[in-house]
Amino acid sequence: MNRKVKKKVKYYYKNILINFFSKVFNKPKILKKNQYDKSVIENHINIDNNKYTIFQLTNGRVYTDSNDTTAYISANNYLSEASLQYSKFDTISSKNNKISKNITLQTGTPKFQKRIKGKILSLLSGGASRDNFTHWFTDVIPRIEIFCKKFKLHSIDKFYVPSLKHQFQKDSLRILGIKENQIISTDTHKHIVADKIFATSHPCYHLPMSVKKWSLNYLNKIYLTRPYKDKFKKIFIDRDQHKLIKSKDLNNYRNLRILLNEKEIKDYLLSKGFTILKPEKCTFSEQVKIFSSAKQVVGLYGAAMMMLSFCKRNTKVLEIKPIHGGNEFLNISKIRKLKHKQISLKPKIKSSIKQNGLLYCPIKVLQKYID
């Protein structure tokens, strides 16, 4: 079957599903001006002068495509303002649109429902939080603190999360006292209905680059344990990405984020007393202890730099990054009062993903910061 035929078959199949489920579950609607939905309660709270809303839906439902769309639908079939409707404005970044852009208004909710008894706290936060370490700790976990400003966590029966594929997701919830049998993942259920559903507004207003101070303080309060003594004073975060290059034609890899002279950098840093750390080989709790004990951290721009959130004041940080990479980790360092420096490098070959690229960092440049 050629690509054109496959595309047509997929299109017709999708439309059959939409038409079928539109008859089973009515498409949601938007409240008109001056309309009020009694089945939805909004609780407004303030954390460090940041305003948030906790939404409470009685006999409501949640539908998600696990990526751009999450629809919180009331018992009266109205979309709640808790809903998410993301769209990309470049190759990687997204923005949350007005509720009128929620795709369920056109397609309905084309998945069978899973009925859940009791109270659910939804922590859904868009597709990035399903796999990305940073988004999990900036977009997902802080929602629990927002909820706890008004309600008790033990009052919740089930927690609805973007994913449970990664160990750090399980570990971070377990430390909060949330058992695995209390967790529902969008990996298995994309349309649920419950007696009560709670959801919150976004912890950093859909801007992970602008993570809030209260959010980092919360992460430290619940996860920070005793640091290791004298074991991990200097660490280099090893992404070990160079092994992905398997041919001489670097054009094939231009959209990856790789340090081309990674081995040379590791050898130099080892000579300076650094420990080479592969975070994914440690448990989340071990990572927290390692970063909280560090006096100096060197790493390539990437999700593992989120662990700077647990570094103690005045820790020296050297971030190697593509010239168009973001400043979210620099922002974390400013909040945590770390001494953060950046080496911004132009990729050797132009990448279509602005945050990525094949980078070469001269040892002489590195020496200026390390020495």
N, C-alpha and C positions, 0 to 999 in steps of 0.2 A: 504493500500500500504506500503510494507516494505521499509526500508532505502535504500537498494541496488537498488530497482526499482525506487525510487524517485530520486536517484542520476543519474541514466541513463536518466530518463525523463528530468531532469534539464539540463544535458549535451547536449542532442539532441535539446532541445528547444533553448538553448544558441547558438548552431551552426546554427540553422535555422535563428535566428535573425542576426547573424554575416554575413551570406551569403546574406540575403535580403538587409541589409543596405550597404553592400559592393557594391551592384549594384546601389543603390540609391545615395550614397556618396562614391566617390573613396577613398581608403585607402591613408592616407598621405604618403609623401616621405621625405627623408633627402637630403638636398643639398650636392652635391659633392664638393670636393676641388676646389677652384677658381670659383665656381658658385656664382651668386649674385641674390637675389630676390628683384626686384624693388618695390614690393608691401609691403615690410617691411622696416621701418626706425628704426634705433637704436640710441638713444640719450644717451650719456655717461655723468654722473655727478659725483661729489665728495662731500661727506658730512663728515667733520672732518677726512679727509684722508681715508675714506671708499668709494670704487668705486662701483657705481651702474649703471644699464642700464634701460632706459625707452623704451619699445618696442611699436611701432605704426604700426598696421596692417590695411591696407585699404581693405575693403570688405573681411575681414577675418572671421574666426569662432573660437569658443572655445567649446571643448568637455571635460567633466569631469565625472568621476565616483563618485565624491564627496568625494573621499578618497585618494587613492594613485596616481591617474593619472589625469593630466590636460594637454590637448593638444591645443596649440595655432597654428592654421593652416592658412596659407596665402591664398590669392586669387588664387595663382598658385599651391596650394595643397602641400606646403612644411611645415614641422614642424619648428616652431620658437624656438630659444634657451630660450624663456620665459617658455617653457613647463616644467612640473613637472612629475617625474617618481620615486616615493618613493618605498622603499622596507624595511621591518623590518630586523634588524640585531640582535635583541633579542626579548623578549616577548612584549616590549612596544616601543622601540626606532626605528626610521627610518632614512635612509639616502637618499639623492637625487642622482640618478644614471645618467649616460650619456644619452643623448637624444636618442641614438640607442636602449635603453631599454624601450622606451615609448610603452606601450601595443597596442596603436592604429595602430602601424605599422603592427601588426598581425591581430588585430580584427576589425580595422576600427573604425567608430563612430556609434555604434548601438543604436542611439536615433534619433527621429525626430527633425528637427531644429525649433527654434523659431526665426523669423526675427525681429530685433530691429532696428528702425530708429534712426539715429544720432550717437553720440559718447558714447562709453562705457568705463569705467575704471574698469578693473577686479582686484579684491582684493583676488582672490582665493589663498589659502596657504596650502592645504593638509587637510586630514581628521580631525586632532586634533583641528583645529581652528573652526570646526562646533559646538563643545560643550564646549571646554576647555577655561575657562576664561583667563588664562595666555597666551595661544597661540593667542587668539583674539587680545590681546594688544601688543604682541611681533611680530607677523607674519602678521597681517591684517592691523590694523590701521596705523602703520608707513609707509605703502606703499603710503598712501595719501601724506605724507610729501615728499617722494621721487618724486612723480608725480609733486607736487607743486613747486619743485625746477626749473622746466622747463616750466610748463603750469599753467593756472588758473583753479581752481577747478570748478568755475561756467561755464566753457566751456563744462563740462561733462553733458550729458543728463541722463544717467543711470549708476548705480553702481552694479557690479556683485559680490555677496558675497557668502561665503561658506554656510551660514545659517542665518535665521532670527527667530529662534525658541525661543531665550532667550531675556528677557527684556534688559539685559545689552548691547546686540548687537544693539537693536533699539535705546536705550538711547545714546550710544556712537556716533552713526551716526547722530542722531537728533541734538545733541549739535554742530556738525560740519556744521549744516545747510542743511543736506541731508534729504529730505522728504521720507516718506515710499513709496510713489508712484513712486519714482525714483529708488527703489531698486529691483533688480532681484536676487532671491536666487536659489542655486542649489537644494534646497528642491523641487522646482517645475520645474525648467528648467535646463537640463544638457547638452544641445547642442544649442548654439545660434550663429547667424550670424549678423553682423552689418556693417554699413558704415565705422566706424572707431572703432578699439578696442585698448585700451592702457593697458599695463601690465608692471610690474616692476620686477627687480630681488629681491631676498629675503632680507629683512631688516637686518637680522643677519646671513646671509649666511647659512640658514637651521640649525642653532645651537641656539635654544632659550636659552640655558644656557649661551650664550655669547651675550646677548642683549647689544646694543650699547648705549653709553651715550647720543648721539644726539636723540635717539629714546625716552628715558625717559624724556629728556628735552622737547621734542615735546608733550608728553602726559601731562606734567605739564602745558605747555603753553596753551593748549586748554581745559583742564578739571579742573584745580585747581581753586577753588573759596575760599572765606573766610572760614577759619576753625571754628569749634565750639569753644566757649570760656569756658574753665574749665569743660566741660561736659564729655569728653572722654579722660581723661589723661592717664588712664591705661586700656588696653583692652585685653581680651582673645578671640581669634577667635574660635567660637564654631562650630565644624563640626557635632556634635550631631550624631555620627555614632554608638555609643555603642548600641543604640536601635535596630540596625540591627541584633544583636546576639540574637537569639530566642531559642537556644538549648544549652545544656551543652557541646556538642561536638565541641570544638573550631576548629578542623580540617576543618569543613565545611566553615569556614570564614577566613582561613589563607591567602587568596589572597586579602583581603580587607585591608584598612589602618585605624586602629582603636586604640584609647587609651583605654586600658582595664579598667583603673582606672580614667576615664574621670570625673565622678561625684566627686571623692575625690579631683581631681585637681581643679575643678571649686569651690568647697567649700573652699579650701585653698586660692585660688586667690581672692574670694569674701571677705575673712577675711582681705586681704591685700589691699582692696580698688579698685579692678579691676571691670570693667563692662564686663559682658558676652555678646558677640556680635555675632549674626547670620547674616553675611553679606547679604545672599540672601533675608532677610526680609527688607532690605533697598534698596532704589533706588541707581543707580550707583553714582549719584551726592552726595547723602547722605554719601555713603561709602568714597568718596574722601574727604569730609569735616571731617569725623570721623578720618580717618587715618592721615590727615594733622594736626589734633589737638593733636594727641597722643604723649605722652612722653615715653610710654613703651608699647610694643606689645609682647604678647606671643601667639604662635600658633603652630599647628601641620603642618608639611610639606604638602603643597597642594596649589591649584590654588588661594585661597583667599590671599595668601602671596604676590601675584602680587601687591596688594595694597600698599606694602612697597614703591612702586615707588612714592607715594605721601606724604610720611613721611618727616618731616623737619629734617635738619641736627642734628646729635647727638641723635636722638631718639634711645632708647634702644630696641633691638629686641632679643627675645629668641625663637629659632626655635627648636621644638622637631621633630626628624626625624628618619626614619629607617636608619640603618648604611650604606646601599647602595643607599640611596636616593641621588638625584643630589644636586648641589650647585648653581642652578640658582638664588635662592632668596638671598643667600649670595653675589652673584655677583651684584645683584641690590643694596644691602645695601652698598657695597664698592663704587659703582658709586655715590650713594646718600649721602655717608659719614655718615652712620648710625653705631651705636655700636651693631654689630650683634654677638650673641653667639649661639652655637648649642649644643644640647644634642643629641648625636647619640646613638640609642638603637638597640640592636640585637633583632629581632622578637622572640616572645616566641615559635612560630612554624614556620619552614622554609616556606617561600612563594616562589611560582614560578615566581612572579612578583617582581623584585628587589626593586622597589620603595615602595612596600607595606609591610604589615605585622601587626600582632597583637602585640602592644607595651605596656609595663608597665613602667611607669616613677615614681620612688620612690619620695615621697614628699621631703625627705631629699636632693635629688639631685636638685630638683626644688628650694628649700630654698637657696641653695648656690648662685644661680644666682639672685633670687628675693631680698634677704636680702642684 
